Amino acid sequence: MTSYVIEADGGSRGNPGPAGYGAVVMDASDGQVLAEAAEAIGVTTNNVAEYRGLIAGLTAVLGLAGDGASVAVRMDSKLVIEQMAGRWKIKNEGLRPLALEAGALARRLRVTEWTWIPRERNKHADRLANEAMDAAAKGLAWKAGGTTYPAPPGAAGGPGGPSRGARTASRSAQQTDLLDAGDISELSAPTASLVTAQQRAKGTGWAPPTRVATSLLLLRHGETELSLERRFSGRGDPELTPNGLAQASAAAERLSREPYRLDVIVTSPLKRARQTAAAVAQRTGLAVEVDEDLRELDFGAWEGHTFTEVQRRWPAELAAWLADPETAPPGGESFATTARRVQAAGEGLVERHEGKTVLAVSHVTPIKMLLRFALMAPLESLYRMHLDLACLSLIEYYADGPAVVKSFNDISHLR
């Protein structure tokens, strides 16, 4: 029996703005393209367009093979994939009808996987969506093969239809799921058009957020003897130095003032983090929760050594570790393994404390992981971040899925 792969995408030039979707169905065994679909859908949002692309792909498989066909779905929209897989709640009412329609189609098939893929692996569907939007901008409509024909009056992009604005850069996967656009990334088309008109009238661009975010403040612990001497400090348990205690106190003093209104404090189980969290708890009167998954990466045999010492004793192992996030230090833990537990910890915090402000006191690696998840950045991005001792970073999570990094490595309280 033939198995199928759906790759689907959607985009909006403006979010909300002129939008379109694309979907391609392939034979899972050899990658042969069996069907393509694309359409400009007027003025709406990225997320609406992505759901429309998914619906088109599912419909195409049903047309090819009928009920019960085996299909894998792959998209670069984290939001759509996680919601369809049941891992994220559908809280935006503008998307719920589309999600229900897609779910009804999916239940007629045997969906073997809901997989997020990076945008560069979803180029075919992305191209189709952009072809449809390009055609609509010229008053034309897309058809299979990338050719166009005059759009009927009133159609999306046709004469008398919705906006036909000039071409802009195509949206990226990051824009789809991470826009800090007043959290209007999932408004339905009519509402989105209204908001856009109001914003243009005011000349302000994006409107203020329309939902309460879950705020995750990330505080790195203060100085220890190992950090002072620039030694690998993972599962070891050094205490804060006097300067580290002063750094923790400065962070606590800042976090006890406006605009910070902490609801929850959670910390790594390691002593340096617990001491830092305790300083904040003393100033705010909050209890401290311990989350084992916020602990630092285990550096194994390298614990307590300087980088130079490791380079001399384990040159090949260090080179492999720097080149590949899947590689672990001898007897330790890889970045990839750490990523899985930290991701679970972050998702749990956001789920349990929705709409609240949470302070998570942790270490360099877990904090970098949470930031890169929010940015949808690859594991290799860890090598391109720097976090100072006792620094603050902030991620805001919205009910419809997007995460927004609001600040990074802020140490103004230490100056």
C-alpha positions as CSV (number, residue, x, y, z in Angstrom):
1,M,0.0,0.0,0.0
2,T,1.3,3.4,-0.9
3,S,2.2,5.8,1.9
4,Y,2.1,9.5,1.4
5,V,3.9,12.6,2.7
6,I,2.3,16.0,2.9
7,E,4.4,19.1,3.1
8,A,2.4,22.3,3.6
9,D,3.0,25.9,4.3
10,G,1.2,29.3,4.4
11,G,2.3,32.9,4.7
12,S,1.0,36.4,5.1
13,R,2.8,39.5,3.8
14,G,2.2,41.7,6.8
15,N,0.7,39.2,9.3
16,P,-2.1,40.1,8.8
17,G,-1.7,40.9,5.1
18,P,-2.2,39.4,1.6
19,A,-1.9,35.6,2.3
20,G,-1.6,32.3,0.5
21,Y,-0.9,28.6,1.1
22,G,0.9,25.8,-0.7
23,A,0.8,22.0,-0.2
24,V,2.5,19.2,-2.0
25,V,1.8,15.4,-1.7
26,M,4.6,12.9,-2.4
27,D,5.0,9.2,-2.5
28,A,6.8,8.3,0.7
29,S,8.9,5.6,-1.0
30,D,10.5,7.6,-3.7
31,G,9.6,11.3,-3.1
32,Q,7.6,11.5,-6.4
33,V,5.3,14.5,-6.4
34,L,1.7,13.3,-6.8
35,A,-0.3,16.5,-6.3
36,E,0.2,20.2,-5.7
37,A,-2.2,22.8,-4.3
38,A,-1.8,26.6,-3.8
39,E,-4.2,29.5,-3.4
40,A,-4.2,33.2,-2.4
41,I,-6.8,33.6,0.3
42,G,-7.0,37.4,0.8
43,V,-6.0,39.3,3.9
44,T,-5.4,37.1,6.9
45,T,-2.6,35.8,9.1
46,N,0.3,33.4,8.8
47,N,-1.4,30.8,11.1
48,V,-4.7,30.9,9.2
49,A,-2.8,30.4,5.9
50,E,-0.8,27.5,7.4
51,Y,-3.9,25.7,8.5
52,R,-5.4,26.2,5.1
53,G,-2.3,24.7,3.5
54,L,-2.6,21.6,5.8
55,I,-6.3,21.3,4.9
56,A,-5.4,21.4,1.2
57,G,-2.8,18.7,1.6
58,L,-5.1,16.4,3.6
59,T,-7.9,16.9,1.0
60,A,-5.4,16.1,-1.8
61,V,-4.5,12.7,-0.2
62,L,-8.1,11.8,0.3
63,G,-8.7,12.6,-3.4
64,L,-5.7,10.4,-4.4
65,A,-6.2,7.4,-2.1
66,G,-9.4,7.7,-0.2
67,D,-10.1,7.0,3.5
68,G,-7.5,5.0,5.5
69,A,-4.4,6.1,3.5
70,S,-1.2,6.3,5.5
71,V,0.3,9.8,5.6
72,A,3.1,11.7,7.3
73,V,2.5,15.4,7.8
74,R,5.5,17.8,7.8
75,M,5.3,21.6,8.2
76,D,7.6,24.4,9.4
77,S,4.8,25.8,11.6
78,K,5.5,24.7,15.1
79,L,2.1,26.0,16.2
80,V,0.1,23.9,13.7
81,I,2.1,20.7,14.2
82,E,2.0,20.9,18.0
83,Q,-1.7,21.7,18.0
84,M,-2.6,18.9,15.6
85,A,-0.5,16.4,17.5
86,G,-2.4,17.3,20.6
87,R,0.6,18.7,22.5
88,W,-0.5,22.3,22.5
89,K,-4.0,23.5,23.3
90,I,-6.0,25.5,20.7
91,K,-7.0,28.6,22.6
92,N,-7.5,31.0,19.8
93,E,-11.1,30.9,18.7
94,G,-10.2,32.3,15.3
95,L,-8.2,29.1,14.5
96,R,-10.5,26.6,16.2
97,P,-12.8,26.0,13.2
98,L,-9.8,25.4,10.9
99,A,-8.2,23.0,13.4
100,L,-11.5,21.1,13.7
101,E,-11.7,20.9,9.9
102,A,-8.2,19.6,9.6
103,G,-8.7,17.2,12.5
104,A,-11.8,15.7,10.8
105,L,-9.9,15.2,7.6
106,A,-7.0,13.7,9.4
107,R,-9.2,11.2,11.2
108,R,-10.3,9.8,7.8
109,L,-6.6,9.0,7.2
110,R,-3.9,7.2,9.1
111,V,-1.5,9.9,10.1
112,T,1.7,8.3,11.2
113,E,3.5,11.5,12.2
114,W,3.1,15.2,12.8
115,T,6.6,16.6,12.3
116,W,8.0,20.1,12.5
117,I,10.7,20.7,9.9
118,P,12.9,23.8,9.4
119,R,11.9,26.2,6.6
120,E,14.8,25.2,4.4
121,R,13.3,21.6,4.3
122,N,9.9,22.9,3.3
123,K,10.9,24.9,0.2
124,H,8.5,23.2,-2.2
125,A,5.4,24.2,-0.2
126,D,6.8,27.6,0.6
127,R,7.4,28.2,-3.1
128,L,3.9,27.2,-4.0
129,A,2.5,29.6,-1.4
130,N,4.6,32.4,-2.7
131,E,3.6,31.7,-6.3
132,A,0.0,32.0,-5.3
133,M,0.6,35.3,-3.5
134,D,2.7,36.7,-6.4
135,A,-0.1,35.8,-8.8
136,A,-2.7,37.5,-6.6
137,A,-0.6,40.6,-6.4
138,K,-0.9,40.9,-10.2
139,G,-4.6,40.1,-10.3
140,L,-4.0,36.5,-11.4
141,A,-4.7,33.1,-9.9
142,W,-2.4,30.2,-9.5
143,K,-2.9,26.8,-11.1
144,A,-0.8,23.6,-11.1
145,G,2.6,24.0,-12.8
146,G,3.1,27.5,-11.5
147,T,1.1,29.1,-14.3
148,T,-1.4,31.7,-13.7
149,Y,-4.7,32.9,-15.3
150,P,-6.9,35.9,-14.7
151,A,-8.6,35.8,-11.3
152,P,-12.4,36.1,-11.3
153,P,-13.9,39.4,-10.0
154,G,-14.0,39.4,-6.2
155,A,-11.5,36.6,-5.8
156,A,-8.5,36.9,-3.5
157,G,-6.2,39.3,-5.3
158,G,-8.5,39.7,-8.3
159,P,-10.3,42.8,-9.4
160,G,-12.5,44.0,-6.5
161,G,-10.9,41.5,-4.2
162,P,-8.9,41.9,-1.0
163,S,-5.6,43.7,-0.8
164,R,-3.2,43.3,-3.7
165,G,-0.2,45.0,-2.1
166,A,3.3,45.0,-3.6
167,R,5.5,42.0,-3.1
168,T,7.5,41.9,0.1
169,A,9.9,39.3,1.5
170,S,8.3,35.9,2.2
171,R,7.7,35.1,5.8
172,S,10.0,32.7,7.6
173,A,9.2,29.9,10.0
174,Q,10.4,32.2,12.9
175,Q,8.0,34.9,11.9
176,T,5.1,32.4,11.8
177,D,5.5,31.2,15.4
178,L,7.5,33.9,17.2
179,L,6.0,37.3,16.1
180,D,5.7,39.8,18.9
181,A,3.1,41.6,16.9
182,G,0.7,42.5,19.7
183,D,-0.1,38.8,19.7
184,I,-2.4,39.1,16.7
185,S,-0.8,36.2,14.8
186,E,-3.9,34.1,14.8
187,L,-6.8,36.5,14.3
188,S,-9.3,35.5,11.7
189,A,-9.2,37.3,8.4
190,P,-12.1,39.8,9.1
191,T,-10.7,40.7,12.5
192,A,-7.2,41.0,11.1
193,S,-8.3,43.4,8.4
194,L,-10.1,45.5,10.9
195,V,-7.1,45.7,13.2
196,T,-4.8,46.5,10.3
197,A,-7.1,49.4,9.2
198,Q,-7.2,50.7,12.8
199,Q,-3.4,50.5,13.1
200,R,-2.9,52.4,9.8
201,A,-5.3,55.1,11.0
202,K,-3.3,55.6,14.2
203,G,0.0,55.2,12.4
204,T,1.4,53.0,15.2
205,G,2.0,49.7,13.4
206,W,1.4,46.8,15.8
207,A,-1.3,47.0,18.4
208,P,-0.6,46.3,22.1
209,P,-0.8,42.7,23.2
210,T,-4.4,41.5,23.4
211,R,-3.7,38.5,25.7
212,V,-1.8,38.1,29.0
213,A,1.5,36.5,28.4
214,T,3.2,33.9,30.6
215,S,6.5,35.6,31.5
216,L,9.6,33.4,32.1
217,L,12.4,35.4,33.7
218,L,15.7,33.5,33.5
219,L,18.3,34.3,36.1
220,R,21.8,32.8,36.0
221,H,23.3,32.1,39.4
222,G,26.0,34.3,41.0
223,E,29.7,33.8,41.0
224,T,31.4,30.6,42.4
225,E,35.1,29.8,42.8
226,L,34.8,27.6,39.7
227,S,33.3,30.3,37.6
228,L,35.8,32.9,38.9
229,E,38.6,30.6,37.7
230,R,36.7,29.8,34.4
231,R,36.5,26.1,35.1
232,F,33.9,23.7,33.8
233,S,31.1,23.7,36.4
234,G,28.3,21.3,35.7
235,R,26.9,18.8,38.2
236,G,29.5,19.8,40.8
237,D,28.0,21.8,43.7
238,P,30.2,24.8,44.6
239,E,28.7,27.6,46.8
240,L,28.5,31.2,45.9
241,T,31.5,33.4,46.7
242,P,30.9,36.6,48.7
243,N,30.8,38.4,45.4
244,G,28.3,35.9,44.1
245,L,26.1,36.5,47.1
246,A,26.3,40.2,46.4
247,Q,25.3,39.6,42.8
248,A,22.3,37.5,44.0
249,S,21.3,40.2,46.4
250,A,21.5,42.8,43.6
251,A,19.3,40.7,41.3
252,A,16.8,40.1,44.2
253,E,16.6,43.8,44.9
254,R,15.8,44.5,41.3
255,L,13.2,41.8,41.0
256,S,11.4,42.9,44.1
257,R,10.6,46.3,42.5
258,E,8.3,47.4,39.7
259,P,7.8,46.4,37.0
260,Y,8.5,42.9,38.3
261,R,5.7,41.2,40.0
262,L,6.9,37.6,40.5
263,D,4.3,34.9,41.1
264,V,6.6,31.9,41.2
265,I,10.2,31.1,41.9
266,V,11.7,27.9,40.6
267,T,15.3,26.8,40.8
268,S,17.8,24.2,39.8
269,P,18.7,21.8,42.6
270,L,22.4,22.8,42.6
271,K,23.5,24.9,45.5
272,R,24.7,27.9,43.6
273,A,21.3,28.3,42.0
274,R,19.4,27.6,45.2
275,Q,21.4,30.3,47.0
276,T,20.6,32.8,44.3
277,A,16.9,31.9,44.4
278,A,16.8,32.1,48.2
279,A,18.0,35.8,48.0
280,V,15.1,36.6,45.7
281,A,12.7,34.6,47.8
282,Q,13.8,36.6,50.9
283,R,13.0,39.9,49.2
284,T,9.7,38.8,47.6
285,G,8.3,36.5,50.3
286,L,7.7,33.7,47.8
287,A,8.4,30.1,48.3
288,V,11.0,28.3,46.1
289,E,10.2,25.3,44.0
290,V,13.0,22.9,42.8
291,D,13.1,21.5,39.3
292,E,15.7,18.8,38.7
293,D,15.6,19.4,35.0
294,L,16.9,22.9,35.4
295,R,20.3,21.6,36.5
296,E,23.5,22.3,34.5
297,L,24.9,20.0,31.8
298,D,27.0,17.2,33.3
299,F,30.6,17.8,32.1
300,G,31.7,14.4,33.3
301,A,35.5,14.0,33.4
302,W,36.0,17.7,32.6
303,E,34.3,18.9,35.8
304,G,36.5,21.4,37.6
305,H,39.1,21.7,34.8
306,T,39.9,24.8,32.8
307,F,39.4,24.8,29.0
308,T,43.1,24.8,28.5
309,E,43.5,21.7,30.7
310,V,40.8,19.9,28.8
311,Q,42.4,20.9,25.5
312,R,45.7,19.3,26.6
313,R,44.3,16.1,28.1
314,W,41.3,15.5,25.8
315,P,42.1,17.2,22.5
316,A,40.1,14.9,20.2
317,E,37.1,14.7,22.6
318,L,37.0,18.4,23.0
319,A,37.2,19.0,19.2
320,A,34.3,16.5,18.7
321,W,32.3,18.2,21.5
322,L,32.7,21.6,19.9
323,A,31.8,20.3,16.5
324,D,28.7,18.2,17.3
325,P,26.0,18.9,19.9
326,E,25.2,15.2,20.0
327,T,28.7,14.5,21.4
328,A,29.1,14.3,25.2
329,P,32.2,14.9,27.3
330,P,33.7,11.7,28.6
331,G,31.3,10.3,31.2
332,G,29.0,13.4,30.8
333,E,26.0,14.6,29.0
334,S,25.6,16.0,25.5
335,F,23.9,19.3,24.6
336,A,21.3,17.3,22.7
337,T,20.4,15.2,25.8
338,T,20.3,18.3,28.0
339,A,18.0,20.0,25.4
340,R,15.4,17.3,25.8
341,R,15.1,17.6,29.6
342,V,15.3,21.4,29.6
343,Q,12.6,21.6,26.9
344,A,10.3,19.4,29.1
345,A,11.0,21.7,32.1
346,G,10.2,24.9,30.2
347,E,7.0,23.5,28.7
348,G,5.9,22.3,32.1
349,L,6.5,25.7,33.7
350,V,4.5,27.5,31.0
351,E,1.7,25.0,31.2
352,R,1.4,25.0,35.1
353,H,1.8,28.8,35.5
354,E,-0.2,30.2,32.5
355,G,-0.5,33.9,32.6
356,K,1.9,34.3,35.5
357,T,5.4,35.7,35.9
358,V,7.9,32.9,36.7
359,L,11.5,33.3,37.8
360,A,13.6,30.3,36.9
361,V,17.1,30.4,38.5
362,S,19.5,28.1,36.5
363,H,22.8,27.9,34.7
364,V,24.3,28.8,31.4
365,T,23.3,25.8,29.4
366,P,19.6,25.4,30.4
367,I,19.1,29.2,30.0
368,K,20.7,29.1,26.5
369,M,18.5,26.2,25.7
370,L,15.3,27.9,26.7
371,L,16.3,31.0,24.7
372,R,17.1,29.0,21.6
373,F,13.8,27.1,21.8
374,A,12.0,30.4,21.9
375,L,14.0,31.6,18.9
376,M,13.6,28.3,17.1
377,A,17.4,28.4,16.6
378,P,19.5,25.2,16.0
379,L,21.6,23.6,18.7
380,E,24.7,25.1,17.2
381,S,23.4,28.5,18.3
382,L,24.5,27.7,21.8
383,Y,28.1,28.3,20.8
384,R,27.1,31.9,19.7
385,M,25.6,33.1,23.0
386,H,27.2,34.6,26.0
387,L,25.6,34.9,29.4
388,D,27.2,36.7,32.3
389,L,26.9,35.7,35.9
390,A,23.7,36.8,37.6
391,C,22.3,38.0,34.2
392,L,18.6,38.2,33.5
393,S,16.8,37.2,30.3
394,L,13.1,37.3,29.6
395,I,10.8,35.1,27.4
396,E,7.1,35.8,27.0
397,Y,4.8,33.0,25.9
398,Y,1.4,33.6,24.4
399,A,-1.7,31.4,24.6
400,D,-1.7,30.7,20.9
401,G,1.8,29.3,20.8
402,P,4.3,32.1,19.9
403,A,7.3,32.8,22.2
404,V,9.1,36.1,22.2
405,V,12.5,36.9,23.6
406,K,12.1,40.3,25.3
407,S,15.6,40.7,26.8
408,F,18.9,38.9,26.9
409,N,21.9,38.9,29.3
410,D,20.8,42.0,31.2
411,I,23.2,42.8,34.0
412,S,22.2,46.4,34.6
413,H,21.5,45.6,38.2
414,L,25.1,44.7,38.8
415,R,26.5,48.1,37.7
